[in-house]
């Protein structure tokens, strides 16, 4: 499989492979992807699978001597918005709103986290109502005019992704990117890559595929859209939080 993936990447071909669970599919596409000179999107069926790739499989290929820059990209609602968090804190201080359970934990954690990804705070459930008050979305993100823009967790994630060789995301966000590129000039949910991508389904399916040309890349100069508005349909993962934007949420 690794040889076939390497050849498909080298020749800009299309490859469809079926293999059972536990046969090493992840390493079979990650190793040739890392060894190539191309930027590659790896799309998984759920956010949990993406996290597994970054936390388990990427360290494995690094032990083999391959050291690609890798960024895990999730939808906006997975990241704390520092502006919304500060506004919510001020509203609590003035008595305008009652504090939701867990806000103290978030305020303490946000001073230490590097990513602002709510999955990095496992002591607070992802469906906790407080997340609705403090996470980012396409409706609330105001872009470069925000005073927290340079230290924004979403900004940092996007800059990291722009500089990475391998971008790990989920099917929902990947398909949202396709919809945005095909229907809205200049808008995109993922950074521009070479026309190569690898997708990995849930264990209940058996059609992991490394495909070329399916990313429909925009020109390299096209920036990420700050306010994508294309409808993306229901999320691919059941772990999407309440308050997620209808566009590009997972």
Secondary structure as GFF3:
##gff-version 3
##sequence-region A 1 250
A	DSSP	alpha_helix	2	11	.	.	.	ID=ss1
A	DSSP	beta_strand	15	16	.	.	.	ID=ss2
A	DSSP	alpha_helix	25	35	.	.	.	ID=ss3
A	DSSP	beta_strand	40	44	.	.	.	ID=ss4
A	DSSP	alpha_helix	47	52	.	.	.	ID=ss5
A	DSSP	pi_helix	53	57	.	.	.	ID=ss6
A	DSSP	alpha_helix	58	63	.	.	.	ID=ss7
A	DSSP	beta_strand	70	72	.	.	.	ID=ss8
A	DSSP	three_ten_helix	76	78	.	.	.	ID=ss9
A	DSSP	alpha_helix	82	94	.	.	.	ID=ss10
A	DSSP	alpha_helix	103	109	.	.	.	ID=ss11
A	DSSP	three_ten_helix	118	120	.	.	.	ID=ss12
A	DSSP	alpha_helix	131	134	.	.	.	ID=ss13
A	DSSP	three_ten_helix	143	145	.	.	.	ID=ss14
A	DSSP	three_ten_helix	149	151	.	.	.	ID=ss15
A	DSSP	alpha_helix	153	162	.	.	.	ID=ss16
A	DSSP	beta_strand	166	170	.	.	.	ID=ss17
A	DSSP	alpha_helix	171	183	.	.	.	ID=ss18
A	DSSP	beta_strand	196	200	.	.	.	ID=ss19
A	DSSP	beta_strand	209	212	.	.	.	ID=ss20
###
